[in-house]
Amino acid sequence: MTDYRRYSFWLDTCDDDLTPRPPLDGDIDVDVAILGAGFTGLWTAYYLLKRDPSLRVAIVEKEIAGFGASGRNGGWCFAGFPVSPLTLLRDHGYDAARLTSLEMYRSVDEVGRVAREEGIDAHYAKGGELEVARADYDLPKLQKMYDEFRAIGLEDHYRLLDAQETVERINVAQAVGSFHNREGAAIQPARLARGLARAVERLGGTIHEQTPVTRFTGKPSPSLVTERGTVRAGTVVLAGEAYLSALPGMEREIIPMTSHIVVTEPLPEEIWDQIRWHDRDVLGGWGVTGAYIQRTADGRIALGPYQGNYPWQSRISDALDRDEAIFAHARRSAVAWFPMLRGTRFTHAWGGVFGIPRDRMPRMTFDPRTGIAAAYGYTGDGVATTNLSGRVLTDLITETDSPLRALPMTKPNPSRWEPEPLRWLGVTFVRKDRQRVLRKIERQGEYPEKPTLSQRLYDY
Ligand SMILES: Cc1cc2nc3c(=O)[nH]c(=O)nc-3n(C[C@H](O)[C@H](O)[C@H](O)COP(=O)(O)OP(=O)(O)OC[C@H]3O[C@@H](n4cnc5c(N)ncnc54)[C@H](O)[C@@H]3O)c2cc1C
């Protein structure tokens, strides 16, 4: 029996019974068959069943609901979209760029609203997102972020804070300024995933766990094929994010990248008195010790450094979850951000995979000619974006006339990753170059005059 609690602090402490639901047992017929019980699959099932309670919806999950990134992430439920407002503005125009941001704001609120309505205690706290510059050379980044939202008329949601205002909010070492986005909430992600799974079941959906899908087919007979039977459906939804790269036909659509998190023991009040952080804003920043950070509801600090690995041929295994060098770096980074943590014990360390599409654009698509819908490619910004996926796919599949159907993400994916070995060589080079450049910037106290390839790709 797999002990699913060991996959993250969140799964370990979600207070839900992780005993797997019964697997698929023979062939079945449904209206909508969904691959994957992460946030994408669960939100899609949830909104479809809310829209039309008579629909027969089945989710097929290879492990348990919340096994993937949805049960392991940093809990940043924020309006961060992997493609920047200026890029959306350039490629899709003012209205599309603005609508994307507005719908991301709505997604953050929807997560809170549905959690309340469904009685899911996901530890949701909407304190915003605080991005902190910890060196003068990172200050222009804050202004640039603000200017991007001003370009689409949404600057009211954001605020620039000076060094004093920043440390009064959260006492981060060496803070020189920050950017506050009010559209962000901290959550306990496994509680949300497990609670959503139960909400889907209450609405009449079925979840078959420990049932890996080996392939899918489109029209004339859309289906999810497993070794335990076939789910025949009117519509098939692919909601497997990074793991989709293992499905025949999807190898070059998306690649997996690891991310890792460490979490402290609950901190005593005297440490919280020094750190402050009263609103539980999700916290982040750049540089060698750059990370995404959360104050948990039970008074711990969870920190995920911006370091990860791409596995050769996109092969995902449990072994990827543990990288002792990254865990050690994460613990050192936590002390760099908050020196008062020196001597603090770290109780959990884990990893998982998120998915990256070649052009960084998430996809939320449905092709009525094939009967196949898909939503994936969040590049580590999926906690709130998956809610948008669920709402977009629901409108597309039920042919509901709505502005969501015109969002840029609904267009088919024009980009493919290179075949191996080019893919591994390219991604590994960029990843290593980024670490090298970050160390150089820190040593020299300034950015290179001419950005390197990894800087242009990562926009750091
Ligand atoms: C360590 C880490 C930290 C992160 N931090 C943040 C954060 O703080 N904020 C943020 O916005 N985003 C974050 N992300 C990204 C975010 O968690 C994901 O984008 C999001 O959870 C994706 O949800 P999903 O449902 O699409 O995919 P997943 O949660 O990965 O779910 C996919 C599901 O499909 C199942 N599956 C896959 N293949 C098959 C198959 N063949 N048959 C049946 N089932 C299958 C999997 O078991 C899994 O349960 C983080 C990711 C990681 C790994």
The ligand as an SDF file (V2000), in Angstrom:
LIG
                    3D

 53 58  0  0  0  0  0  0  0  0999 V2000
    6.6180   21.7970   -5.7820 C   0  0  0  0  0  0  0  0  0  0  0  0
    5.6370   22.6230   -6.5880 C   0  0  0  0  0  0  0  0  0  0  0  0
    5.3080   23.8980   -6.1330 C   0  0  0  0  0  0  0  0  0  0  0  0
    4.3640   24.6530   -6.8340 C   0  0  0  0  0  0  0  0  0  0  0  0
    3.9580   25.8430   -6.2940 N   0  0  0  0  0  0  0  0  0  0  0  0
    2.9520   26.5360   -6.8960 C   0  0  0  0  0  0  0  0  0  0  0  0
    2.4080   27.6730   -6.2680 C   0  0  0  0  0  0  0  0  0  0  0  0
    2.7380   27.9990   -5.1310 O   0  0  0  0  0  0  0  0  0  0  0  0
    1.4640   28.3840   -6.9580 N   0  0  0  0  0  0  0  0  0  0  0  0
    1.0430   28.0250   -8.1980 C   0  0  0  0  0  0  0  0  0  0  0  0
    0.2180   28.7310   -8.7900 O   0  0  0  0  0  0  0  0  0  0  0  0
    1.4880   26.8770   -8.7780 N   0  0  0  0  0  0  0  0  0  0  0  0
    2.4100   26.1210   -8.1460 C   0  0  0  0  0  0  0  0  0  0  0  0
    2.8400   24.9480   -8.6950 N   0  0  0  0  0  0  0  0  0  0  0  0
    2.1640   24.4570   -9.9000 C   0  0  0  0  0  0  0  0  0  0  0  0
    0.7600   23.9420   -9.5950 C   0  0  0  0  0  0  0  0  0  0  0  0
    0.7770   23.1190   -8.4610 O   0  0  0  0  0  0  0  0  0  0  0  0
    0.2270   23.1660  -10.7980 C   0  0  0  0  0  0  0  0  0  0  0  0
    0.2940   23.9950  -11.9390 O   0  0  0  0  0  0  0  0  0  0  0  0
   -1.2010   22.6810  -10.6470 C   0  0  0  0  0  0  0  0  0  0  0  0
   -1.3850   22.0220   -9.4190 O   0  0  0  0  0  0  0  0  0  0  0  0
   -1.5490   21.7830  -11.8110 C   0  0  0  0  0  0  0  0  0  0  0  0
   -2.7670   21.0990  -11.5500 O   0  0  0  0  0  0  0  0  0  0  0  0
   -3.1870   19.9410  -12.5390 P   0  0  0  0  0  0  0  0  0  0  0  0
   -4.4330   19.3790  -12.0190 O   0  0  0  0  0  0  0  0  0  0  0  0
   -3.2160   20.4620  -13.9310 O   0  0  0  0  0  0  0  0  0  0  0  0
   -2.0020   18.8970  -12.4900 O   0  0  0  0  0  0  0  0  0  0  0  0
   -1.6100   17.8720  -11.3110 P   0  0  0  0  0  0  0  0  0  0  0  0
   -1.9520   18.3930   -9.9800 O   0  0  0  0  0  0  0  0  0  0  0  0
   -0.2090   17.4410  -11.5570 O   0  0  0  0  0  0  0  0  0  0  0  0
   -2.6080   16.6750  -11.5420 O   0  0  0  0  0  0  0  0  0  0  0  0
   -2.4950   15.7960  -12.6070 C   0  0  0  0  0  0  0  0  0  0  0  0
   -3.1200   14.4920  -12.1460 C   0  0  0  0  0  0  0  0  0  0  0  0
   -3.2150   13.6190  -13.2400 O   0  0  0  0  0  0  0  0  0  0  0  0
   -2.8670   12.3280  -12.8110 C   0  0  0  0  0  0  0  0  0  0  0  0
   -2.4100   11.5920  -13.9950 N   0  0  0  0  0  0  0  0  0  0  0  0
   -1.3400   11.9030  -14.7510 C   0  0  0  0  0  0  0  0  0  0  0  0
   -1.1970   11.0200  -15.7510 N   0  0  0  0  0  0  0  0  0  0  0  0
   -2.2130   10.1550  -15.6390 C   0  0  0  0  0  0  0  0  0  0  0  0
   -2.6040    9.0190  -16.3790 C   0  0  0  0  0  0  0  0  0  0  0  0
   -1.9060    8.5800  -17.4360 N   0  0  0  0  0  0  0  0  0  0  0  0
   -3.7120    8.3510  -16.0000 N   0  0  0  0  0  0  0  0  0  0  0  0
   -4.4550    8.7710  -14.9330 C   0  0  0  0  0  0  0  0  0  0  0  0
   -4.1020    9.8380  -14.1820 N   0  0  0  0  0  0  0  0  0  0  0  0
   -2.9980   10.5300  -14.5320 C   0  0  0  0  0  0  0  0  0  0  0  0
   -1.7730   12.5640  -11.7870 C   0  0  0  0  0  0  0  0  0  0  0  0
   -1.5890   11.4680  -10.9120 O   0  0  0  0  0  0  0  0  0  0  0  0
   -2.2700   13.8110  -11.0890 C   0  0  0  0  0  0  0  0  0  0  0  0
   -3.0650   13.5120   -9.9600 O   0  0  0  0  0  0  0  0  0  0  0  0
    3.7850   24.1590   -8.0400 C   0  0  0  0  0  0  0  0  0  0  0  0
    4.1490   22.8920   -8.5050 C   0  0  0  0  0  0  0  0  0  0  0  0
    5.0630   22.1150   -7.7800 C   0  0  0  0  0  0  0  0  0  0  0  0
    5.4270   20.7600   -8.2860 C   0  0  0  0  0  0  0  0  0  0  0  0
  1  2  1  0
  2  3  1  0
  2 52  2  0
  3  4  2  0
  4  5  1  0
  4 50  1  0
  5  6  2  0
  6  7  1  0
  6 13  1  0
  7  8  2  0
  7  9  1  0
  9 10  1  0
 10 11  2  0
 10 12  1  0
 12 13  2  0
 13 14  1  0
 14 15  1  0
 14 50  1  0
 15 16  1  0
 16 17  1  0
 16 18  1  0
 18 19  1  0
 18 20  1  0
 20 21  1  0
 20 22  1  0
 22 23  1  0
 23 24  1  0
 24 25  2  0
 24 26  1  0
 24 27  1  0
 27 28  1  0
 28 29  2  0
 28 30  1  0
 28 31  1  0
 31 32  1  0
 32 33  1  0
 33 34  1  0
 33 48  1  0
 34 35  1  0
 35 36  1  0
 35 46  1  0
 36 37  1  0
 36 45  1  0
 37 38  2  0
 38 39  1  0
 39 40  1  0
 39 45  2  0
 40 41  1  0
 40 42  2  0
 42 43  1  0
 43 44  2  0
 44 45  1  0
 46 47  1  0
 46 48  1  0
 48 49  1  0
 50 51  2  0
 51 52  1  0
 52 53  1  0
M  END
$$$$
